[in-house]
Amino acid sequence: MPYATPASAQSTYNVAWPEGDPIWEMTVVRPSQSSGSDGSGLEIRDVYYNGHLVMKRGHVPILNVKYEAGCNCFRDWQDAEVRFVANNPLPSPNNWVAEATPGTVQTMCDAAPDNCSGNTCNDVGSHNGVAVERFDDRLVLTTHLSAGWYRYTMRWTFHEDGTIRPRFGFTSTGTACTTNPRRHHAFWRLDFDIDGAENDYVLERRTGEDDLVFEQEASRIWQLFDVDPTLGSEQDHFGYVSWAVMDSDTGRGYVLTPGIEDFRTPVDPQTGIPALDDFANEDLVVSQYRASELTDGNWSCQANFTGGSQPVVNDENVYGEDVVLWYRSGVTKPHSDASTCYESGPVLTPLGDWSRSGNNPVADEDAAAPTGFTLENPYPNPFDGTTTVRFSVETAQAVTLTLIDGVGREIRTLYAGTPNAGAVQTVTVDGADLPAGVYTVRLEGNGVSASKRITLVK
């Protein structure tokens, strides 16, 4: 069940927003106690939206920087909390949490460039830990991290409509190194458990192309943000590709859309001219969940998901499994702009029926279905164009397969007949003349029924 009250431990805090009738519920882990030997920032766990499980864990286990001239490269730690502006800290032992006045939280990144002089920026405030801002239309969680001369702002924003905006901000105090041009990379690890850990899969969408579902295939690695002249400007790149993590039973999912800042990273920081970012070869990775795979398994400056003693990419099936998305966000810091704060991150938006009335969608009907029926999960689901439904009955009998819209209207008979016992019937659902939305495919015979949800996207 989702949490609604503060935890007693000093390392975690349970947040429900808005209070009394929460839309969002989750557990927050402070950076100093976050996962991994060197931390992973402001970590969120057991995230629920309208009572539905969205994500088991979200954090940034890999953070690195590559200088284009001088100072080489670094992989940074994310368990060192540093002060920032946030009022209303809670009493001990949760005094690392500030229930701050909305709109007042400031990190070094937020305060720049007013707190900067030349190439040197200064820390602000006195709070160490996590700030919670409860706006009327959103919940915002913020922390401030230090790694040597670097300062990192990590922020999660949860909107009323289900949108999640994870953001990473990059700035620094003054040293000889930070005057040099460089590129920063933050690798978000998003362990989506849509309606539970099982039955998830990943859908890739590219503008103008058909949907592509990865079945019986593990880990995919994409290097997407390197300059592709066929796509034109960075604005043309933006929105070209996105991914969805879907639950095959309920039809609910979350779409990850890259932030436009991430398409700007493949630019030479010294010249501003498009150039390959050969330090970040993995922009998105899909893998099956393993408890041991909390980082890339290769401790070096550059992220390497296929190397090291425990590689993340391991050729396992990622259809109908517990899947994890790794997403790289990044910024380019030019030589002439050493003290400015840069931010990046993806946008996560819900897909399907996430309303509270959808708390018991298909599972209740399926549980009541007799063993004499088999109604398989439609595939692909969600779909753009057509999807396939397969069913069979143990004894010959008259059955119908109908398509029902989101308000319960029967809009189409997909099958009506008396199939032979044990014979698998394959039926195609064509969505060409249907509006996008969530539909129900219902199989009925002898007074009982079984149902599956399908989601049409266009």
Secondary structure, DSSP 8 states (H G I E B T S, - for coil): ----S--SSSSEEEEEESSSS-SEEEEEE-GGG-SSTT--SSEEEEEEETTEEEEEEEEEEEEEEEESSSS-EEE--S--B--BB---B-STTSTTEEEE-TT--B-HHHHTTTTEETTEE----SB-SEEEEE-SSEEEEEEEEEETTEEEEEEEEEETTS-EEEEEEEEE---SGGGS-EEEEEEEEEEE-TTSSSSEEEEEEETTS--EE--S---EEE--SS--GGG-SHHHHTTSEEEEEEETTT--EEEEE--GGGGTSSB-TTT--B---TT---SEEEEE--TT-SS-S--SSS--SS-SSS-S------SSB-EEEEEEEEEEE-GGGTT--EEE--EEEEES--SGGGSSSSHHHHHHS-TTEEE---BSSSBSSEEEEEEEESS---EEEEEE-TTS-EEEEEEEE---TT--EEEEEE-TTS-SEEEEEEEEETTEEEEEEEEE--
